Amino acid sequence: MDITAHGMKPYPRASDRRLHIRWRCLQTQAIMLMALGALAMALPVVTAYTVDVVVGLLLLISGVWRIIAYIRTNQHDGFNWYLVISVAAVVLGAAMLNVPHAGIRVLTGVLFAFFLIEGVAKILFSLDLRRRSYEWGWAMLAGALDLCLAVLIVAGWPATAAWTIGLLVGINMLCFGLALTAIALAARRAR
């Protein structure tokens, strides 16, 4: 069954019309995200503790849930590692809730490793891209920025652990709010 070009026209127009009708909703979401992002950037330590609590709760609840599921299934053969992982999630979640400083340091350490690995990978990618494209410098710049963030985290360790996560969560929310604003303004102009 083939769809002709004529048969496909109503769908983009219908979605454009729906976006045009709801552009205010998108803009409201964007404003809220940008406000929350600015707040997270203004209070990075509070945001870091909040992220730690949320991750700790998620680990604790999911671990308890998996232990209950393990006990309710009467097939324990081969599921011993599943139980070990579930107990580890409960212990890690409880530890992150009881000692939030340690949880924040662990999360910041993971973030450091991510920036280091991603920075090196982007630089290697840009060197490979250099033979194929003139825009290879953007990937090199992105990799260099990732390495700078990794160095920034390590340079002030452990003090950077208190604000790094909060600042980056805030920047993420702010950027997504800006992207939603661009979408909402384009939808507003659509007819």
Secondary structure, 3 states (H helix, E strand, C coil): CCCCHHHHCHHHHHHHHHHHHCHHHHHHHHHHHHHHHHHHHHCHHHHHHHHHHHHHHHHHHHHHHHHHHHHHCCCCCCCHHHHHHHHHHHHHHHHHHHCHHHHHHHHHHHHHHHHHHHHHHHHHHHHHHCCCCCCHHHHHHHHHHHHHHHHHHHHCCCCCHHHHHHHHHHHHHHHHHHHHHHHHHHHHHCC
